[in-house]
Amino acid sequence: ITLSSGDMKVFKANADWMKKYMRNQFEFYGFKSPLLRNLRTQWLKQYGEEFKQQDILRATLQLLWEEPKREMQTVGCDLAYEYKDILLGDREIDFKTGVLSIQSMITTKSWWDTVD
């Protein structure tokens, strides 16, 4: 993906609108859904195999949640859903750890867009 200075102005305008729409609760890059999906798809093609390891998946979700821009939590929600079977694991201890990860995502930076 190649971006121009015109794209950057659009992202800034989008980010301002998104922040206002979310009642100034979060900062944004200004990536609308089609671009975010495209970036996420490319990212998963490159790193998707690594997320089949529960510890890497949980660590990535935590890092995404720590990021200040809201789009990263959106990617985290998508990633958790895409790899839910790995996140919750096969063993009871894996399941409990996975549920704690999900609970943390729900209770940290929670708002309608990530809790729904």
N, C-alpha and C positions, 0 to 999 in steps of 0.2 A: 504494500500500500504506500503510495506516494502522496504526501500532503503539501499543499501550497500555503502561502501566507493568507490567502483568501479562506482556505479551510480553517486556519487558526482563528480567524475573526468569527467564522460561523460557530466554531466550538465554544468560543468565549460567549457569544450571544446565547447559544443553547445552554451553557452552564449557568448563566445568569437567570434564564427563564426556569431551568430545572430547580435551582436553589430556591427561587421564589415560590414555585409550585409546591415544594416540600417544606414550606413555611420557614425557610432559612435554617433548617435543622442540619443540613449537610452541604459539603462542597462537592462540585462535579467537574469532570473533564469536559463535559458537553457532548459526549458520544451518544448519538441516538441509537435505538435498538438495532437497526440493520448493520451499522458499522460495528457495534459491540459484538453482535453475533458472529460477524465475519472475523474479527480479531480473536474471539474465543475459539472459533473453529480452527483457525490457524495455530493457535497456542496448544489446543488439544492434540492436533496432529503431531506437533513436535514433542510434547511432554506427556501425552495421555497415558503411555505405558507406565510411567513413573507413579501415576496416581493409583495404580493397582496395588500399591504397597500402602497399607493403612496408615502407618506412621508418617509417610510423606504426604498423603492426602490430608490428614489432620493438621499437620504443620502448615501446609499450603493454605488451608482454610483459615487458620489462625492468622497467618500473615496477611491474607486478603482482608480479613476483618479489621486488622490494625491500620490498614491504609486509610488515609483521610478522604479520598474521593469515593463517592457513593457507588460508582460503577463497579468498583472492586468487590463490594458486598454483593452486587447483582451477579457478578461472575462466581463468587463463592456459593451463592444459593444454587446456581445452575450446576456447578461442580458437585456440590453435595447431593443434588438430585440425581445427576448422571451416574455418580458412583456410590449411591446409597447402600448397595449390597456390600461393597467393600468397606464403607464407613462403619456399618453396623457389624460386619464380620460374621464369623461362624461360631465363635466361642462366646460364652457368657461374658467374660471379661472384656472382649472386643466390643460386644453389644453395649455394655455399660459405658465404656469409654466413648463409643460413637454417640450414644445418647447425650453424654455430658458435652460433647463437641456441639451437637445440635442445640442443646439447651443454652450454651454460651452464645451461639449465634443469634438465638431468639431474644435473649435478654440483654445483649450488648448492641448498642446502636439500633435498637428495635424501632421500627416504624411500619406502617401498613405494607410497604413494598417488599420487605424481607420476611415479615411474620406470616403474611398470607401464603 
